[in-house]
Amino acid sequence: MKVDIDKLSEDELIDLNHRIVERLRFLEQTRAHDDMLQFSIGERVTFTPHGRSPVTGMLTKYNRKTVTIIADDGRRWNVAPSLLRKSEVMGGSVKRGKVIPLNEN
């Protein structure tokens, strides 16, 4: 469906703009949600803040567009899920900082 915007009134253009912005926000939220589903609560993840060294921590909460990470140094970060990667296990163990792992029996 093609729309000739030259024939639309100002009110129709404003309505069209609102619909486009709403649709783009929905697509962004859907993409963020899909990215979130790649990770689980309690999973160890790594991300690199702009101009800083990589941060590793545990995913603790899903938000609307971000996830909350508790870093090994105790700081809390809200991060877009597209910036995360699964934390790599080095030599069979992971540095856990202040996080205490529980055994599943």
Secondary structure, DSSP 8 states (H G I E B T S, - for coil): ----GGGS-HHHHHHHHHHHHHHHHHHHHHHHHHHHTTS-TT-EEEE--TTS--EEEEEEEE-SS-EEEEETTS-EEEE-GGG-EE---BTTB---TT-------
